[in-house]
Amino acid sequence: MSVCQSCGACCVSFRVDFHPAELAGGAFAWGEGVPLEMTLPVTPNIVRMRGTDDAPPRCIALAGQVGEAVNCTIYDGRPSPCREFDTEHAACNRARQRCGLAAL
């Protein structure tokens, strides 16, 4: 299991906004793309993953228990902010700290 599959802190810490072209069937979608029903419109050029703007935030695509075992239910079609985020970002350790997890 990768460290991300036992963490999930980023999925419960950050707002995830991206271009609608990454939605399912969109010109810039990976895999099957992000299902429309998992998003909220923000502007004509921005959609947001449901749950990431809640208090507390939790991405609708996250399954499992943070800090134990998690997975992204749309991993192959996840949006670019999720693809670009990794454990090398300082924001990863900030998210882990918010969830009471040790820094990497």
Phi and psi in degrees as GROMACS dihedral restraints (atoms count N, CA, C in turn):
[ dihedral_restraints ]
;  ai    aj    ak    al  type     phi  dphi    fc
    3     4     5     6     1   -74.7    20    10
    4     5     6     7     1   161.9    20    10
    6     7     8     9     1   -59.0    20    10
    7     8     9    10     1   -35.0    20    10
    9    10    11    12     1   -66.8    20    10
   10    11    12    13     1   -32.8    20    10
   12    13    14    15     1   -76.3    20    10
   13    14    15    16     1    -7.7    20    10
   15    16    17    18     1  -113.2    20    10
   16    17    18    19     1     8.8    20    10
   18    19    20    21     1  -115.8    20    10
   19    20    21    22     1   -90.4    20    10
   21    22    23    24     1    83.3    20    10
   22    23    24    25     1     5.4    20    10
   24    25    26    27     1   -59.2    20    10
   25    26    27    28     1   -36.8    20    10
   27    28    29    30     1   -63.7    20    10
   28    29    30    31     1   -33.0    20    10
   30    31    32    33     1   -73.9    20    10
   31    32    33    34     1   -13.0    20    10
   33    34    35    36     1  -119.0    20    10
   34    35    36    37     1    19.2    20    10
   36    37    38    39     1  -128.0    20    10
   37    38    39    40     1   -26.8    20    10
   39    40    41    42     1  -125.3    20    10
   40    41    42    43     1   148.2    20    10
   42    43    44    45     1   -74.7    20    10
   43    44    45    46     1   139.8    20    10
   45    46    47    48     1  -120.2    20    10
   46    47    48    49     1   102.8    20    10
   48    49    50    51     1  -111.2    20    10
   49    50    51    52     1   144.3    20    10
   51    52    53    54     1  -159.6    20    10
   52    53    54    55     1   171.9    20    10
   54    55    56    57     1   -77.5    20    10
   55    56    57    58     1   140.8    20    10
   57    58    59    60     1   -59.0    20    10
   58    59    60    61     1   -17.1    20    10
   60    61    62    63     1   -65.0    20    10
   61    62    63    64     1   -12.4    20    10
   63    64    65    66     1   -91.0    20    10
   64    65    66    67     1    -1.8    20    10
   66    67    68    69     1   -70.6    20    10
   67    68    69    70     1   162.2    20    10
   69    70    71    72     1   -50.3    20    10
   70    71    72    73     1   128.4    20    10
   72    73    74    75     1    83.3    20    10
   73    74    75    76     1    -3.8    20    10
   75    76    77    78     1   -75.1    20    10
   76    77    78    79     1   160.4    20    10
   78    79    80    81     1   -63.1    20    10
   79    80    81    82     1   -26.9    20    10
   81    82    83    84     1  -118.5    20    10
   82    83    84    85     1    27.3    20    10
   84    85    86    87     1   -79.6    20    10
   85    86    87    88     1   140.7    20    10
   87    88    89    90     1   -93.6    20    10
   88    89    90    91     1   146.7    20    10
   90    91    92    93     1    53.1    20    10
   91    92    93    94     1  -130.0    20    10
   93    94    95    96     1   -86.6    20    10
   94    95    96    97     1    -4.7    20    10
   96    97    98    99     1    80.0    20    10
   97    98    99   100     1   177.5    20    10
   99   100   101   102     1   -83.6    20    10
  100   101   102   103     1   125.1    20    10
  102   103   104   105     1   -61.8    20    10
  103   104   105   106     1   132.8    20    10
  105   106   107   108     1   -52.7    20    10
  106   107   108   109     1   -39.9    20    10
  108   109   110   111     1   -67.7    20    10
  109   110   111   112     1   -10.4    20    10
  111   112   113   114     1   -94.0    20    10
  112   113   114   115     1     7.3    20    10
  114   115   116   117     1  -126.6    20    10
  115   116   117   118     1   165.3    20    10
  117   118   119   120     1  -125.8    20    10
  118   119   120   121     1   138.5    20    10
  120   121   122   123     1   -72.5    20    10
  121   122   123   124     1   139.5    20    10
  123   124   125   126     1  -111.4    20    10
  124   125   126   127     1   -53.9    20    10
  126   127   128   129     1  -140.5    20    10
  127   128   129   130     1   176.6    20    10
  129   130   131   132     1   -59.7    20    10
  130   131   132   133     1   -22.0    20    10
  132   133   134   135     1  -111.9    20    10
  133   134   135   136     1     7.4    20    10
  135   136   137   138     1  -141.1    20    10
  136   137   138   139     1   133.0    20    10
  138   139   140   141     1  -121.6    20    10
  139   140   141   142     1   160.5    20    10
  141   142   143   144     1  -129.5    20    10
  142   143   144   145     1   140.0    20    10
  144   145   146   147     1   -64.1    20    10
  145   146   147   148     1   129.7    20    10
  147   148   149   150     1   -58.7    20    10
  148   149   150   151     1   142.4    20    10
  150   151   152   153     1    90.9    20    10
  151   152   153   154     1   -22.7    20    10
  153   154   155   156     1   -78.7    20    10
  154   155   156   157     1    -8.1    20    10
  156   157   158   159     1  -108.6    20    10
  157   158   159   160     1     4.5    20    10
  159   160   161   162     1   -77.5    20    10
  160   161   162   163     1   168.9    20    10
  162   163   164   165     1  -124.0    20    10
  163   164   165   166     1   107.5    20    10
  165   166   167   168     1   -77.1    20    10
  166   167   168   169     1   155.2    20    10
  168   169   170   171     1   -72.3    20    10
  169   170   171   172     1   148.2    20    10
  171   172   173   174     1  -160.6    20    10
  172   173   174   175     1   117.4    20    10
  174   175   176   177     1   -61.2    20    10
  175   176   177   178     1   135.8    20    10
  177   178   179   180     1   -60.7    20    10
  178   179   180   181     1   -25.0    20    10
  180   181   182   183     1   -83.9    20    10
  181   182   183   184     1    -6.7    20    10
  183   184   185   186     1   -82.0    20    10
  184   185   186   187     1   128.9    20    10
  186   187   188   189     1  -118.1    20    10
  187   188   189   190     1   144.9    20    10
  189   190   191   192     1   105.3    20    10
  190   191   192   193     1  -172.7    20    10
  192   193   194   195     1  -106.7    20    10
  193   194   195   196     1   119.6    20    10
  195   196   197   198     1   -57.3    20    10
  196   197   198   199     1   135.0    20    10
  198   199   200   201     1    84.5    20    10
  199   200   201   202     1    -4.0    20    10
  201   202   203   204     1  -123.3    20    10
  202   203   204   205     1   -71.9    20    10
  204   205   206   207     1  -152.9    20    10
  205   206   207   208     1   121.1    20    10
  207   208   209   210     1  -136.6    20    10
  208   209   210   211     1   162.1    20    10
  210   211   212   213     1  -154.8    20    10
  211   212   213   214     1   156.1    20    10
  213   214   215   216     1   -90.8    20    10
  214   215   216   217     1   123.1    20    10
  216   217   218   219     1   -73.3    20    10
  217   218   219   220     1   -10.4    20    10
  219   220   221   222     1  -125.7    20    10
  220   221   222   223     1    33.7    20    10
  222   223   224   225     1   -48.5    20    10
  223   224   225   226     1   -49.0    20    10
  225   226   227   228     1   -66.8    20    10
  226   227   228   229     1   -23.6    20    10
  228   229   230   231     1  -109.9    20    10
  229   230   231   232     1    10.1    20    10
  231   232   233   234     1   -58.0    20    10
  232   233   234   235     1   152.5    20    10
  234   235   236   237     1   -75.9    20    10
  235   236   237   238     1   166.7    20    10
  237   238   239   240     1   -56.4    20    10
  238   239   240   241     1   -40.0    20    10
  240   241   242   243     1   -58.7    20    10
  241   242   243   244     1   -35.4    20    10
  243   244   245   246     1   -73.0    20    10
  244   245   246   247     1   -36.9    20    10
  246   247   248   249     1   -67.1    20    10
  247   248   249   250     1   -34.3    20    10
  249   250   251   252     1   -82.6    20    10
  250   251   252   253     1   -20.2    20    10
  252   253   254   255     1   -79.6    20    10
  253   254   255   256     1   135.6    20    10
  255   256   257   258     1  -150.4    20    10
  256   257   258   259     1   178.2    20    10
  258   259   260   261     1   -68.8    20    10
  259   260   261   262     1   -11.6    20    10
  261   262   263   264     1   -79.1    20    10
  262   263   264   265     1   -17.5    20    10
  264   265   266   267     1   -74.2    20    10
  265   266   267   268     1   138.9    20    10
  267   268   269   270     1   -60.1    20    10
  268   269   270   271     1   -29.5    20    10
  270   271   272   273     1   -62.9    20    10
  271   272   273   274     1   -26.1    20    10
  273   274   275   276     1   -61.6    20    10
  274   275   276   277     1   -50.1    20    10
  276   277   278   279     1   -68.3    20    10
  277   278   279   280     1   -32.2    20    10
  279   280   281   282     1   -63.2    20    10
  280   281   282   283     1   -43.1    20    10
  282   283   284   285     1   -65.1    20    10
  283   284   285   286     1   -43.0    20    10
  285   286   287   288     1   -61.4    20    10
  286   287   288   289     1   -41.7    20    10
  288   289   290   291     1   -61.7    20    10
  289   290   291   292     1   -43.6    20    10
  291   292   293   294     1   -58.9    20    10
  292   293   294   295     1   -30.3    20    10
  294   295   296   297     1   -94.5    20    10
  295   296   297   298     1     5.5    20    10
  297   298   299   300     1    76.9    20    10
  298   299   300   301     1    22.0    20    10
  300   301   302   303     1  -101.5    20    10
  301   302   303   304     1   151.3    20    10
  303   304   305   306     1   -68.7    20    10
  304   305   306   307     1   148.1    20    10
  306   307   308   309     1   -64.6    20    10
  307   308   309   310     1   153.9    20    10
